[in-house]
Amino acid sequence: MSVAGILAWGAGLLFFFPVLWMFTTGFKQEAEASTDPPTFLFLPTLDQYRAVLGRDFVPYLLNSLTASVLSTVLAIVLAVPAAYALSLAKIPRWRDSLFFFISTKLLPPVAMILPLYVLATNLGVLDNVTALAMIYTAMNAPLAVWMIRSFLAELPKAVLEAARVDGATWSVEIRSVILPMIAPGIAATALICFIFAWNEFFFAVSLTATQAATVPVFLVGFITGEGLFWARLSAASTMAALPVILAGWSAQRWLVRGLSLGAVK
């Protein structure tokens, strides 16, 4: 193996080590997880995972899945026609529109929480997972527009012109020509939107209580005045990371193609 390969493997293991340590700590007892120096040899136990499931972890997991999946689907559905208009149709002042989309990401979440809280209270959707999904959609849609637009801008113009010459309508062009060609890019965009929605904490902790609380809110429950329960928190974090890991693993073929789409001309 070359020196570059050894360095690459070393860097990969270095970045993966915190994840591995979290995974192994979830199989320790609390006394073993808090020792200094750390305990490397121990008898694995599933007590921490049983304790996490005993604290009604499943409802939090379902809330996170509902909000993340729904917001991701809505963000992609809204972003595709918007990105088409900004890349291929070239609407008037399209550069200003692009800047407007990305400018919404510059506003800090803390500046939005008060009007969102008042609006959710007046509409009666406070502590509602659907309302949380709508907020996540608005949060991820600008990013989805920018990413999908970059993929659309790299499409061969000759293919689109041929479809139009054959009489393809706007809907047929998108459904039968454009979407199959940028499917890897859409998969990459969808996964990023899903991860951002899954990990979001500020809006979830501010706008939910018991009915719509998500996994990040659940994890905070292990930080108490009695101390930090490292082993139980590691077990809960491992379970919380599994859906994202499985989603990335199942879509890895699409992700490699999507993230490299347009990189080679």
Secondary structure, 3 states (H helix, E strand, C coil): CCHHHHHHHHHHHHHHHHHHHHHHHCCCCHHHHCCCCCCCCCCCCCHHHHHHHHCCHHHHHHHHHHHHHHHHHHHHHHHHHHHHHHHHHCCCCHHHHHHHHHHCCCCCHHHHHHHHHHHHHHHCCCCCHHHHHHHHHHHHHHHHHHHHHHHHCCCCHHHHHHHHHCCCCHHHHHHHHHHHHHHHHHHHHHHHHHHHHHHCCHHHHHHCCCCCCCHHHHHHCCEECCEECHHHHHHHHHHHHHHHHHHHHHCHHHHHHHHCCCCCC
